[in-house]
């Protein structure tokens, strides 16, 4: 199987609103594709279509080698889906939630119990396994939700903003658990509102805009599209700024940008380490007292802003 997830020309319309306008995706097995885009760009609709919850109006898609329209049952047997909100039964304990799903998935009583204990251990929930899930914290509920998605050991995992609303420590814990699944060969399609999450987890990133793919590549490739590396320095005194700018200008033959409020000077690097070495030498010859000297690359936030013309959103809404 060349691609665990493949979509060609997916289209979906709700009334007069075209949510997907011909989406193409290809995700090799055992990799992570991150979907980024502003609210209403079509990310959640794409996930729901690939997970067989919505039927496309046009186009074709396969997941784990099966057609999402013609073979939805086969697709569902091979996927796990964690939506934007934890879908656990609050009246059941953590253990009962997982055992119930295992029984529904055909694991049998003993198999479901064994799998539940494995997941409770793996997700650090054994201490709370006998408590009703309504007593769990937000981070624990999300871990239980992700564990529930893995009861049947899916080949493909869809994560639709899995860490929304979690504190930084809980997000990092969940990231580590997702990483463990990736190491086991699970293919992951991830939508996220946290750009650092995509930077950390995704092998490749697809940027959505108005129901279309507007850019794709690795995080590094997308950052290079926005701009080259730049050298940034900070000086001790404001009166040193002009001398620092002149030194950097001589070193790299580019016009530096001076920020007098922060006492910083930045210049675009066109020849990498050679420009860095010349800049350091020129600053030393000029006797400019430098307190910070760093090479910086465009961030994924800058990529997002330039490609979509908007900022990262706080909540996926109106996507359908």
VENMO-V413823 format. One record per helix or strand of 3 or more residues. SS is the DSSP state (H for helix, E for strand). FROM is the first residue (numbers start at 1). TO is the last residue. If there is no record, write none. Layout:
SS/FROM/TO + SS/FROM/TO
This chain:
E/5/14 + E/17/27 + E/32/36 + H/43/50 + E/58/63 + H/72/76 + E/79/82 + H/94/104 + H/108/122 + H/126/128 + H/133/135 + H/138/149 + E/156/160 + H/168/183 + E/187/191 + H/195/201 + E/204/209 + E/212/217 + H/219/226 + E/230/235 + H/238/252 + E/257/259 + E/264/268 + H/273/286 + E/290/296 + H/300/308
